[in-house]
Amino acid sequence: MGDACFSTQLIDGDGVFNVSGLDNFMKEVKLGECGLSYAVVSIMGPQSSGKSTLLNHLFGTNFREMDAFKGRSQTTKGIWLAKAQNIEPCTLVMDLEGTDGRERGEDDTAFEKQSALFALAVSDIVLINMWCHDIGREQAANKPLLKTVFQVMMRLFSPRKTTLLFVIRDKSKTPLENLEPILREDIQKIWDAVPKPHAHKETPLSEFFNVEVVALSSYEEKEELFKEQVVSHLRARFQHSIAPGGLAGDRRGVVPASGFSFSSQQFWKIIKENKDLDLPAHKVMVATVRCEEIGNEKVASFTADEEWQQFEEAIQHDYVPGFGKKLSSILDRCLSEYDMEAIYFDEGVRTSKRQQLESKLLQLVNPAYQLLLGHLRTRTLEAFKESFDKALTKEGFAAAAARNCMQTFLEQFDKGSEDAAIQQVKWDPSKVKDKLKRDMEAHVASVRNAKLSELCAKYEAQLTKALAEPVEALLDSASEDTWPAIRKLLQRETKAVVSGLESALSAFELDEASEKDLLAKLENHGRSVVESKAKEEAGRVLIRMKDRFSTLFSRDADSMPRVWTGKEDIKAITKTARSASMKLLATLAAIRLDEDVDNIENTLSLALVDTARPGTTDRSIQSFDPLASSSWERVPEDKTLISPVQCKSLWRQFKAETEYTVTQAIAAQEANKRNNNWLPPPWALAAMAILGFNEFMTLLKNPLYLGVIFVVFLVGKAFWVQLDIATEFQNGFLPALLSLSTKFVPTIMNILKRLADEGQRPAAPERQREMELQPTNRSSYSNVTSAGSSSVTTTENGPEYSSPVAK
């Protein structure tokens, strides 16, 4: 009973199941690898009937045997388990405690029934050890044993057919052919006498048992013959006992070897609880537990698989090519291992647990699969964006090209999802594909919107450029044709730009409504440009009015600056300039893009300009002011730029700020008149002629006076030229006196110095003198230096003196 012979006590004398001992035994004999290819043989019989001796010689076990020299006593307690030596297939041998032993006393019957029921539940072959001399006897020792076997058999629901091998010990001279019918007759009587359930009242013994009979000589008297019969004849019957026609009976309820431990434990637990055994249900239960255990082992094996762990780690970062094929191989290997280990268990349970295992494995794999699809979607989307953006840069946006590009990359995603597909399950990647498609469409839509915005902005800028400066120039001209010209310009430029945009939009394949909206938006932009420019000009209307007034008032028809000589009609010029400014104000008072007729100009002309005409009444006593309103007649409020009240205020400010210019012009005209009139008044001339008649006659009588007057005239002329008196008095009377007072003395000194220099100069030939005097004939006077030097020039009228004093 040492470890070398692979034996263990399965159930001790107190009925305690040795779970750890059985598990170790199964590992030592490698029972789990046998599948269904194993058999269980048990032996029952009276105590000290040589059961252990028979098993040791028959199967090569080493169960403890009774020592005949010490007397008859209990040798085997409980149930022992060992592996038969050199028997194919693997055969497990159970040695049961003998019946009718004195050591148990009254408990003998209880344990006897429990062990018998256990043996029938787990064994394929049950050896019943009996004495030869008990055959045919009514009170034989084997009859209680047989009754026990048949009684407990009734507690097995749907029991499998078990082989009962009766081993007749210490065979006498009576031939076996004569003993066997008597034994079978006794067995049948016992079967008939055993109370049976109603369903098995008429059931024959043959449906529950295969009865076999064998006889052996006495071990004590004929040991050699006994050994020969056991080894040569009986042992051979246990070779390949589970093969068709073999010694083992019905194999349909056999539990696979890997579930033998659990099955045995459950059998003994139910037997101890004194419950009936339902062998088919027990088989299903064992299959359920064992298949679930195998499934859990495979799940653990899968999660610990190095290749799977590498996959799982790689998938966290990027897409893994060949994922589906490689993972399918790992799953297939795992499921195949399950199939190999669970092949002998109940098919329904095995299939169900396989499905559960597959479901658990797929649950473990699904997050990785979804993550892989996520990487595939991201990779495909990035590739699509890159390709689409390159095509966009090269060829511009085109809806057809975008669709083709999307289709190409969706097909690439399909190929990638097929590569990621797992053979064991058909997961649908359509949701991820739909999300990818939505992302692509969103990207295309964003690019399309951006390009549409750029395109619209381009044409809006083009339209703005085409309208802004011309509109500003037209508004600045402010004539009756200003707004008609602006409308014509707006219509022409808008039509050209809208036509260009409409042609460019064909590549975007927009729906009709969207395209109309964009074109309408561009048309509205043109109107807004004109309106914005009009509002801008309206904000500067006062400056524009003053500029126009200044231009028309200060310049003549040839755009030359006016010189107020006294001949100009300042009043008429002022009225013309103000009328032009009023027209500018009327032009900018409202937006006129819809060809609506208004009377703004007439109203302003009547209220602002025509009030000064002869025959018009004083505005202070007018009963109605046409500008006393916040809106224009027949002009919508949103088209009004300057209200009538604002026009009135602006005109008042305009007149106030231009009044000074008019006043200055009038003053300049008066000053010019004064400067150009040097003659005394006519009355003064008449008085001089009358009062100076005597002096005039005196001069005529004495010619010397004429010479003196002539000399005085020359000197005075020299002073007049040198001092530039006419120019000085143009700046005003007082400034002229101050300037002349500073230049008077230096001028006299220069004249005297020149005269002195001329007197000291030697006489020169007439030619030289003429040459000296020629340059002075081309100028009325010469410049004099600030140091006070003077020069004398000779003109046709005589010598002239020049002064260096600055004007």
Buried (B, 14 or more C-beta within 10 A) or exposed (E): EEEEBBBBBBBBBEBEBBEEBBEBBBEBBEBBBBBBBBBBBBBBBBBBBBBBBBBBBBBBBBBBBBEEEEEEEBBBBBBBBBBBEEBBBBBBBBBBBBBBBEEBEEEBBEBBBBBBBBBBBBBBBBBBBBBBEBBEEEEBBBBBBBBBBBBBBBBBEEBBBBBBBBBBBBBEEBEEEEBBEEBBEBBEEBBEEBEBEEEEEEEEBEEBBBBBBBBBBBBEEBEEBBBEBBEEEBBEBBBBBBEEEBBBBBBEBBBBBBBBBBBBBBBBEBBBEEEEBBBBEBBBBBBBBBBBBBBBBBBEBBEEBEEBEEBBEBBEEEBBEEBBEBBBEBBEBBBEBBEEBBEBBBEEBBEBBBEBBBEBBBEBBEEBBBBBBBBBBBBBBEBBBEEBEEBBEEEEBBBEBBEEBBEEBBEBBEEBBEBBBBEBBEBEBEEBBEBBBEBBBEBBEEBBEEBBEEBBEBBBEBBBEBBBEBBBEBBBBBEEEBBEBBBEBBEEBBEEBBEBBBEBBEBBEBEEEEBEEBBEEBBEBBBBBBBBBBEBBBEEBBEBBBBBBBEBBBEEEEEEEBEBEBEBEBEEBBBBBBBBBBBBBBBBBBBBBEEEEBBBBEBBBBBBBBEEEEEEEEEEEEEEEBBEEEEBEEBEEEBBBBBBBBBBBBBEEBBEEBEEBBEEBBEBBEBBEEEEEEEEEEEEEEEEEEEEEEEEEEBEEEEEEEEEEEEEEBBEBBBBBBBBBEEBBBEEEEEBEEBBEEBBEBBBBBBEBBEEEEEEEEEEEEEEEEEEEEEBEEEEBBEBEEEBBBBBBBBEEBBBBBBBBEE
